[in-house]
Amino acid sequence: MSPDILLAIWLSPSFPVGAFAYSHGLEWAAEAGDVRDETSLVAWLVDLVECGSARTDAILLATAMRATSARDATALADVNDLALALAPSSERRLESAQQGRSFQAAVAAAWSKPAVEWAGETLADEIAYPVAVGIACAAHDVPHLRACEAFALCFVANLVSAAVRLGVIGQTQGQRVLAALAGPVAALGAVAAEASLDELGSAAFRSDIASMRHETQYSRLFRS
């Protein structure tokens, strides 16, 4: 099966990872007024793609792909530990770990390969979501660039969906937001596909704070 079809299936909203339940702190940002319309949502998402968690996760995904292809258990465990440790709040860690384990289980059940089985034995406990996606992509020979682009697009699309459900924007505005993010997502894919862990770094502090504040938000639709 072609890599594009595999990515379309794995990163579809219908794939059973529970992505719809998480807003990545966007729910608090909307309540605080940081994200209040189409323009502010685009700015928020561009920051995440260019210097925030979307960039970090894409680099971690590519690194996990290389470790899986090389069957380097130490490297894979190290990148997974780092991915979990980089979560700035308990909700962000929950978001990544629960989606990662659900993704790994679904792929192992329906799209298993020897590399998927090997990785499942190597990472017996928590698996960060970008690492789980990286394992599957490596096992099925998905090109690094396509994997990173598709993952980043999925990240953005999920938050656009959350913004629509929060009433920040409408459906048509959501499509305009996705169109505005197409360029930054493509640029991130190209960078992340070749990046090493030495190039990790994040400066989207307001997003990190949003995830912390969401933990004590009085009324919530989302788990993060």
VENPEHU-V876224 format. One record per residue. N is the residue number from 1. RES is the residue in one letter. OMEGA is omega in degrees with one decimal (999 if undefined). Layout:
n:N res:RES omega:OMEGA
n:N res:RES omega:OMEGA
This chain:
n:1 res:M omega:-175.6
n:2 res:S omega:178.5
n:3 res:P omega:-178.6
n:4 res:D omega:178.3
n:5 res:I omega:178.1
n:6 res:L omega:-179.9
n:7 res:L omega:178.6
n:8 res:A omega:178.6
n:9 res:I omega:-174.5
n:10 res:W omega:-175.4
n:11 res:L omega:175.1
n:12 res:S omega:175.5
n:13 res:P omega:-179.0
n:14 res:S omega:179.0
n:15 res:F omega:-168.1
n:16 res:P omega:174.1
n:17 res:V omega:178.9
n:18 res:G omega:-177.1
n:19 res:A omega:-178.0
n:20 res:F omega:-175.3
n:21 res:A omega:-173.7
n:22 res:Y omega:178.1
n:23 res:S omega:176.1
n:24 res:H omega:-179.6
n:25 res:G omega:-177.4
n:26 res:L omega:-179.6
n:27 res:E omega:177.0
n:28 res:W omega:179.7
n:29 res:A omega:178.0
n:30 res:A omega:179.3
n:31 res:E omega:-179.4
n:32 res:A omega:-179.8
n:33 res:G omega:177.1
n:34 res:D omega:176.7
n:35 res:V omega:-171.9
n:36 res:R omega:-178.2
n:37 res:D omega:-177.6
n:38 res:E omega:-177.0
n:39 res:T omega:-178.5
n:40 res:S omega:176.8
n:41 res:L omega:177.5
n:42 res:V omega:-179.4
n:43 res:A omega:179.8
n:44 res:W omega:-177.2
n:45 res:L omega:177.3
n:46 res:V omega:177.6
n:47 res:D omega:-180.0
n:48 res:L omega:-179.0
n:49 res:V omega:-174.2
n:50 res:E omega:-176.1
n:51 res:C omega:-177.8
n:52 res:G omega:-171.3
n:53 res:S omega:177.7
n:54 res:A omega:178.0
n:55 res:R omega:179.8
n:56 res:T omega:-177.3
n:57 res:D omega:179.3
n:58 res:A omega:177.5
n:59 res:I omega:177.6
n:60 res:L omega:178.5
n:61 res:L omega:-179.2
n:62 res:A omega:178.6
n:63 res:T omega:177.3
n:64 res:A omega:176.8
n:65 res:M omega:-179.0
n:66 res:R omega:179.6
n:67 res:A omega:179.8
n:68 res:T omega:-180.0
n:69 res:S omega:-179.6
n:70 res:A omega:-174.4
n:71 res:R omega:179.8
n:72 res:D omega:-175.6
n:73 res:A omega:-179.6
n:74 res:T omega:-179.9
n:75 res:A omega:179.9
n:76 res:L omega:178.2
n:77 res:A omega:-179.6
n:78 res:D omega:-179.1
n:79 res:V omega:177.1
n:80 res:N omega:177.4
n:81 res:D omega:179.6
n:82 res:L omega:-180.0
n:83 res:A omega:178.6
n:84 res:L omega:-178.7
n:85 res:A omega:-178.0
n:86 res:L omega:177.7
n:87 res:A omega:-173.9
n:88 res:P omega:-179.2
n:89 res:S omega:-179.7
n:90 res:S omega:179.6
n:91 res:E omega:177.4
n:92 res:R omega:178.1
n:93 res:R omega:177.3
n:94 res:L omega:179.9
n:95 res:E omega:-178.0
n:96 res:S omega:-175.0
n:97 res:A omega:-178.9
n:98 res:Q omega:176.8
n:99 res:Q omega:179.4
n:100 res:G omega:179.8
n:101 res:R omega:179.0
n:102 res:S omega:178.7
n:103 res:F omega:-179.7
n:104 res:Q omega:-179.0
n:105 res:A omega:-179.0
n:106 res:A omega:179.5
n:107 res:V omega:179.6
n:108 res:A omega:-178.1
n:109 res:A omega:-172.4
n:110 res:A omega:-174.3
n:111 res:W omega:-172.8
n:112 res:S omega:174.8
n:113 res:K omega:177.4
n:114 res:P omega:179.8
n:115 res:A omega:177.1
n:116 res:V omega:178.7
n:117 res:E omega:178.0
n:118 res:W omega:-178.8
n:119 res:A omega:178.3
n:120 res:G omega:176.3
n:121 res:E omega:-179.6
n:122 res:T omega:-179.4
n:123 res:L omega:-172.6
n:124 res:A omega:-177.4
n:125 res:D omega:-178.6
n:126 res:E omega:173.9
n:127 res:I omega:177.3
n:128 res:A omega:-175.0
n:129 res:Y omega:179.9
n:130 res:P omega:177.8
n:131 res:V omega:178.6
n:132 res:A omega:178.3
n:133 res:V omega:178.4
n:134 res:G omega:178.2
n:135 res:I omega:-178.9
n:136 res:A omega:-178.9
n:137 res:C omega:177.9
n:138 res:A omega:-178.4
n:139 res:A omega:-178.1
n:140 res:H omega:175.4
n:141 res:D omega:174.2
n:142 res:V omega:178.5
n:143 res:P omega:-177.6
n:144 res:H omega:-177.8
n:145 res:L omega:-179.9
n:146 res:R omega:-179.4
n:147 res:A omega:-177.9
n:148 res:C omega:178.0
n:149 res:E omega:-177.0
n:150 res:A omega:179.3
n:151 res:F omega:179.9
n:152 res:A omega:178.2
n:153 res:L omega:177.0
n:154 res:C omega:177.7
n:155 res:F omega:-178.3
n:156 res:V omega:-177.4
n:157 res:A omega:179.4
n:158 res:N omega:179.6
n:159 res:L omega:173.5
n:160 res:V omega:176.6
n:161 res:S omega:178.2
n:162 res:A omega:179.7
n:163 res:A omega:176.8
n:164 res:V omega:-179.8
n:165 res:R omega:177.1
n:166 res:L omega:179.7
n:167 res:G omega:179.6
n:168 res:V omega:178.7
n:169 res:I omega:175.5
n:170 res:G omega:-176.5
n:171 res:Q omega:-179.3
n:172 res:T omega:176.2
n:173 res:Q omega:178.3
n:174 res:G omega:178.0
n:175 res:Q omega:177.1
n:176 res:R omega:177.3
n:177 res:V omega:178.1
n:178 res:L omega:178.2
n:179 res:A omega:179.8
n:180 res:A omega:-178.4
n:181 res:L omega:-176.1
n:182 res:A omega:-179.7
n:183 res:G omega:177.5
n:184 res:P omega:178.9
n:185 res:V omega:178.8
n:186 res:A omega:179.1
n:187 res:A omega:177.9
n:188 res:L omega:180.0
n:189 res:G omega:-179.1
n:190 res:A omega:-180.0
n:191 res:V omega:-174.5
n:192 res:A omega:-177.0
n:193 res:A omega:-177.2
n:194 res:E omega:-172.0
n:195 res:A omega:174.2
n:196 res:S omega:178.7
n:197 res:L omega:178.1
n:198 res:D omega:-178.9
n:199 res:E omega:176.1
n:200 res:L omega:176.7
n:201 res:G omega:-178.3
n:202 res:S omega:178.7
n:203 res:A omega:179.8
n:204 res:A omega:-171.6
n:205 res:F omega:-178.8
n:206 res:R omega:176.4
n:207 res:S omega:177.9
n:208 res:D omega:178.1
n:209 res:I omega:178.9
n:210 res:A omega:-180.0
n:211 res:S omega:177.5
n:212 res:M omega:-179.7
n:213 res:R omega:-179.1
n:214 res:H omega:-178.8
n:215 res:E omega:-178.0
n:216 res:T omega:178.7
n:217 res:Q omega:-171.7
n:218 res:Y omega:-177.3
n:219 res:S omega:-174.0
n:220 res:R omega:170.6
n:221 res:L omega:-172.1
n:222 res:F omega:179.6
n:223 res:R omega:177.3
n:224 res:S omega:999
